[in-house]
Amino acid sequence: MTENTNTVAKAPAKNSNIVELATFYVGEALCGMDILKVQEINKLMQMTKVPQAPEYVLGILNLRGQIVTIIDLGRKLGLGDTDISQDPRNIIVNSTGGHVGLLVRKISDVVTADMVKREPAPANMRGIQGEFFTGVFKTDNTLIGILNIDKVLSIED
């Protein structure tokens, strides 16, 4: 008896564009990034200021022996400062330069997105779309700006 393995081999390719997006608010904007890039999410902890750091770097903190640089994502994206008094969250991600915490206003849901349906960022994203966003994903009731986390974490300004 012979088995047709072609259909089995093709099955994973059908879902290769499906990505789970961790979504969060930067100001009033709903953003998302591949959940596989997220190490953990925690509350803002005591941090140490870094002299002469870029204005979007809030400081560094010690997270279980790892030094984590905290970036105000709203400030980095040009969407305004994140209000620290409103109980924001840090999304800890791994980057080539070490661990980085992205300070965001609020965490939202995990959304399953078919990246084939991703659309270019709208023009009203004020020029940051080409730099920090790879596009937008439409859900039934909202748009999610898909963050290019590698570009956000690049050292260039």
C-alpha positions in Angstrom: 0.0 0.0 0.0 1.4 3.4 -1.0 0.6 6.6 0.9 0.4 10.0 -0.8 2.7 12.2 1.2 2.3 15.2 -1.0 -0.8 16.4 0.8 0.9 15.9 4.2 3.9 17.9 3.1 1.8 20.8 1.8 -0.3 21.3 4.9 2.1 23.4 7.0 2.8 25.8 4.1 -0.9 26.7 4.1 -0.5 28.2 7.6 3.0 29.7 7.3 1.5 33.2 7.1 -0.5 32.9 10.3 1.1 34.9 13.1 0.0 35.4 16.7 0.2 39.2 17.4 0.7 40.4 21.0 -1.3 43.7 20.9 -0.9 46.8 23.1 -1.7 50.5 23.1 0.9 53.2 22.5 -1.1 56.3 23.3 -4.4 55.7 21.6 -2.9 53.6 18.8 -3.4 49.8 18.8 -0.1 48.1 17.8 1.0 44.5 17.6 4.1 42.4 17.1 4.9 38.8 16.7 4.3 37.1 20.1 7.4 35.0 19.6 9.5 38.1 20.0 8.0 38.7 23.5 10.0 37.3 26.4 7.6 38.5 29.1 5.4 41.4 30.2 5.7 43.1 33.5 5.0 46.3 35.4 7.4 49.2 35.4 10.0 48.6 38.1 12.7 50.8 39.7 15.1 51.8 37.1 18.4 53.8 36.8 18.7 56.8 34.5 21.4 56.6 31.9 23.3 59.8 31.3 23.4 61.1 27.7 21.1 58.4 26.5 18.6 59.2 23.7 15.5 61.0 25.0 13.3 57.9 24.4 15.5 55.7 26.7 14.0 56.0 30.2 16.7 54.0 32.0 17.9 50.5 32.7 16.8 47.9 35.3 18.0 44.6 36.7 15.5 41.9 35.8 16.6 38.7 37.5 20.3 39.4 36.8 19.7 40.7 33.2 20.2 44.4 32.4 17.2 45.6 30.5 17.1 49.0 28.7 13.7 50.6 29.0 12.4 52.5 26.0 9.3 54.7 26.0 7.7 53.3 22.8 5.4 56.2 22.4 8.3 58.7 22.5 10.4 56.5 20.1 7.5 56.3 17.6 6.7 60.0 17.8 3.3 59.2 19.4 3.9 61.1 22.7 5.2 60.2 26.1 3.8 57.2 27.9 2.1 58.4 31.2 3.9 56.5 34.0 1.2 57.4 36.5 -1.4 55.3 34.5 0.2 51.9 35.4 1.9 51.1 32.1 3.5 47.8 31.2 6.9 46.7 29.9 7.1 44.3 27.0 10.5 42.6 27.4 11.9 41.5 24.1 15.3 40.0 23.1 17.3 42.1 20.7 20.8 41.6 19.2 22.1 44.1 21.8 20.5 42.4 24.8 17.1 42.7 26.5 14.9 45.7 25.9 11.7 46.8 27.7 9.2 48.6 25.6 7.0 50.8 27.8 3.4 50.8 26.6 0.2 52.3 27.9 -1.8 49.1 28.1 -1.6 45.5 27.0 -4.5 44.2 24.9 -5.3 40.8 23.4 -3.4 38.2 21.4 -4.8 38.3 17.8 -4.3 35.6 15.2 -3.4 37.3 12.0 -3.0 36.1 8.4 -0.1 38.2 7.2 -1.3 37.7 3.6 -4.1 40.0 4.5 -1.8 42.7 5.9 -2.2 46.0 4.2 0.2 48.9 3.8 0.1 51.5 6.6 -2.3 54.4 5.9 -0.9 57.8 5.0 -2.1 59.3 8.2 0.6 57.5 10.2 2.7 60.6 9.7 5.7 59.2 8.0 6.5 56.7 10.7 4.8 53.9 8.7 7.7 53.1 6.5 10.1 53.3 9.3 8.6 51.5 12.3 5.5 49.7 10.9 5.3 47.0 8.3 1.6 47.6 7.7 -1.8 47.2 9.3 -4.0 44.2 10.0 -7.8 44.7 10.0 -9.9 42.9 12.6 -13.7 43.1 12.6 -13.7 46.3 14.6 -10.2 47.9 14.6 -6.9 48.3 12.9 -3.7 47.0 14.4 -0.4 48.7 13.4 2.1 45.9 12.9 5.4 47.0 14.5 8.7 46.3 12.9 10.4 45.6 16.2 13.9 45.1 14.6 13.7 48.7 13.2 12.4 50.1 16.6 15.4 48.5 18.4 18.0 49.5 15.8 20.4 52.0 17.2 20.0 54.6 14.4 17.7 57.5 15.0 
